[in-house]
Amino acid sequence: MKLYLIITSVICLIMVLFPLCCVTLSKNTAEDFEQTTVNITETKVTDSITVFMVSDEKIENMSVTDYLIGAVAAEMPASFHSEALKAQAVACYSYMLWLKENADNPNYDITSDPSKHQGCLSDEEMKEKWGDKYDSYRKKIEDAVSAVYGEYLTYDSEVILALFHAISPGRTQDSEGVWDTPLPYIKSQSAPGDTLSPDFDSEATVSCEEIREIFHISDDVKDSELIDIFAMSDSTYASEITVGKKSVTARELASALSLKSPYFTAEYKQSSYIFKVKGYGHGLGMSQYSADYMARQGSSYKEILLHFYEKCEIEAEGGSAKAP
């Protein structure tokens, strides 16, 4: 009888305590899940960027991976060597990080307008650009982005403004003398292969009438005296110019007249000026054509990047340095 009472008491105790244990376990599990959800959400926020897409004039919140695929697709030909595409992906990511830290618009981190920040193509724009090569080109860029995802360039432990351009005028240019505050890592470097590009040389003829209209120059200035190049840079291209009586930079003139680069000579002939232009783009930072050339000669993406960005390091998310 005593044994029966003891057994009955133990069973009753178990029946009371077991539901309490279940409630406690369920509560802890819910809290753990809630905490996990918060962490995942935070990760997604960290791994995203707000982009003003000029193609449809909308602000989009996209993953960094999708952004980098779109940026590399916009900024470098998909036909380039995979090591050049990797170098471009690291440069685009570094540029993106720099802009996130130095945002110039409160509504978004970056714009897809290449004249302001760096380009970024939507999936529809990639299909239109590549046609029947869309699948292979997108896969090629996806692989390049995946291979270097999270890697970025630093100078003195700070992420850099990784400038790049299509083709240099024979050498990349030093930022000193171009910008009011020079960038210590944007120095003149050799650009092997650029002179071999079929787009290295270009020529543009602009009438004096058009120049007068653009710069609002009166008729008292002779046509033959409209443009005066009175100082030359080390690379023998215009660095200081007067148009009429106005002092302008080579970059301002190139932009106004839609020249392919600010590295040119100008010759007056029959009521027009003939501009002979070298390169394509501003000439600062990494030359994309040379990056492809170097890759085809056996250079890795790290060697390409460390050639064009002087005294920089390649780091990865988490702070671990990547050896060249």
N, C-alpha and C positions, 0 to 999 in steps of 0.2 A: 504493500500500500504506500509506504514512504517513497519507494523507488518510482512508483507510478506518479506521485505528486511532483517529484523532482523533475521527471522527464516532461510532464505537462507544463511546468513552470518554464523550463528551458525553451520549449517550443513557442510558448507565448512571447517570451522575451525576443526570440529571433524574429517573430512576426511583427513585433513593434519596431525593432531597430533596422531591419532590412530596408523598409521603405524610406527611412530617414537617410540611410547610406545612398540609396538611389537618387534621392533629391539632391544631396550634396554633390554627388558625382555629376549629375546632369547640370547643376549650376556651374561647376568648375569647367566642364566641357564647353558650355555656352560662352563663358567668359574667355576661354582660350580661343574659341572660334572667332569671337568678336575682336579680340586682339589681333589675330591673324589677318582678319579682314581689313583692319586699319592699316596694318603694315603693307599689305598688298596694294591698297589704295595709295598709300604714300609712295610706293615704288613706281606705280603708274604715273603719278604726278611728276616724279623726278625724271622719268624716262619719256617725257613729252615736251612738245614745244608749240607755241602758238605762232602761226605763220599767216601773214596777209598775202593771199594768192591773188596776184594781179590779173590772172586769166579770167577769173569770175568775180573779182572784187569782193571776196569774202575772207573772213578770218577763220582759219581752221586750226583745231587742236589735233596734232598728229603725233604718232610715236617718233622717236628720234631715228629709228631704223628706217621708217618710211620717208622721213624727211631727207636723210642722207642719200637714199636711193634716188630720190627726186633731184637732189642738189647735184650729185655726180652726173646724173643723166643730162642735166641742163648745162653743166659747166665743162664737161670733157667728152669728146667723141667716144662712143662705146666701142668703136673699132680699135682703140688704143690698147696697148699691152696691159695685162692684168696688174702688173706691178705699178704701172703709172696710175691705173684706176685706184689702187690701194692708197697711193700717195695722195691722190686727189681726195679720197674719202677722209683721210686724216686731216688734210688741210681744211676741208669743209667743216669737219667736226670741231676743229680748233677755232675756226672763224665763228661758228655757231655759239660755242661756249663763251667766246670773247664778247659777242653781241648780247648774250643773255646777261652778262655782268655789266654791260654798258648800254643797256637798252635806250633807244632814243624815241620810243613811243610807248605810252602807258597802256595801250590796248593790245599790243602783240610784241613778241620777242624779235621777229625778223620778217622781212618782206621777200617775196620771190622776184622782185624787180632787180635784175643784175646790175643796173646802173646805180642802184643805191646800196644793196647788200650783196647777196649772191643768188643766182637763179635756183629755181626748184620747179620741176615739171610734175604735173599731175599724171595719173595713170593714162588718162585719155590723151594727154599731150604726147606722152611717150609712144602710144600706139600710132598717133598721127605722124610723129617724127620718123619712126622706124619702119612702119608698114609691116611687111611680112617677116622682118627680122626682130620684131618686138619680143617674142618669147626668148630667143637666144641672147639678145642684148640685155634684156632685163635680168635674166639669170646670171649673166656675166657680172653685171654691176652688183646684184644681190650678193654674189659670192665674194666680191672684193670688199664690200661693206662689212659683211659678216666676219671676214678674216682679220679685220683691223678694228672692229667695233670697240669703242671705249678708249682708243688710243688718241692722244693729242700732243701738240707741241708746246713746250714751255721754254721761257728764257728767264733765268734767275728765279726759277720756281713759280713763275706766273704764266698763265696761258697767253699765247701770242695772237696777234691779229695776222693770221696767215694769208697774206695777199698772194694772188696768182694772176697770170695773164696767159694769153694764147701763144704769142711768139715774141721774143725779145728783139731789139734792134741789133743783135750780135752778142751783147752781154746784157744781163739784167742790170737794172739801175740802182744806185744808192739812194735811199730815202732822204738823205741829207741834201738840202737844196731843192727838194721837191715838196716836202711838208715842213710846216713851221716847227713841228716837234718831230725830229727824225726818230725812226724806230731802230734801235741798235742791232737788231737781227736781220734787218732788210739792207743788205750791202750788195754792191756790185759783184756778181759772180759770172763765171764762164757759162755759156749756154750752148753746149755742144749739140750740133744738129740744126739749130734754128735757121742758119743761112741756107740749109738744104730744103727748107719747106717751100712748096710751090706758091705759098701765100706770103713769102718773106717780103717781096717787093710789091708795091702798088703805086699807082699814079692817079692823081685827080686834077682836073682842070676846072678852075672856078673863075667865073667872069668878074671883072672889076665892078660891074653893076651890082652883082649879087653881094660882093664883099661890102660895098657901100651901104646897101640896104640892111644887111645884118648888123653892121657896126655903126650905122647912122653917121656916115662920113660925108661931109659937104663937098661940093664940086670944086672948091678952091684947092683941093689936094689933087695933084696930078696922078693919073693912073699908075704910072711907073714908080710913084713914091708911096703908094698905098701901104705896102708892106715892107718893112725894113728890119732885117735880122741883124742886130748889132752885137750880139754875143753868142758864142757857140759853147756847147758842152764838150766834155772830153771825148765824147763819141761822135763829134762833128755835126750834131744835129741841133736845131734851134733851141735855145734855152731862154732867151729874152727877145721880145719882139715888140715893135710898134705897128699898129694898124691905124693909118691916118696919124693922129696925134695922141692916140691912146696906147698906153703900155699894157700889153697882155702877155700871159704865159703861153708857152707852146701847147699846154693842155687845154687852155681856154680856146685857143684858135682851132685846134684839132677838133674839139667838141662842136664848136660853132659851124665848122665847115664839113663835119662828118668824115674827117680823115681817120684812117684805121689806127693810127698811133700818133703820139706827139713827137715822134722822131722823124724829121723831114727836112728837106731843103725846098726853097721856093724860088722860082724863076719867072720874071715878067715876060710875057710874049703876046703881042697882038690883043691888047685890052683884056687879058686874062692872066692868071697866075697858075703855073704848073707846079704842083707839089709832088715831089718824089719821096715816098714814105717807106720806112723800114719797120718791119714787125707788125704786130697786131695786139693792141692793148696798152696798158700803162707802163709795162716793162718792170714792175716791181714784184719781188718775191719769186715764186716758182714759175718758170716757163713750162707750160704744159706740153708744147711740142718737144722741147728738150727732155722732159720727163719721159715721154714715150721713146725718144731716141735712146736715152740712157738705159731704159728698161730692156730695149731690144739688143743692147750691147752687153747685157748681163747684170746691170745694177738692180739691187733690191729697192723696194719702196722706201726703206729706212735710209739707204745711201742717197737716194734721190732727195728726200726731204732734208737731210742734214747737210747736203751740198748747197741747197738754195737758202736755207734759214740758218744763218751763221750763229755758231755757239749755242744752238738750241738742243734740247733733249726731247726724246719721245717717251711720254709716260702713259700709263694706263689707269683706268678707274681703280681707285684704291691706293694710288700713290706710288706703285712700284715702277721703277724706271725700266725702260726697254733699251737694251744695248743695241748700238748700231750694227 
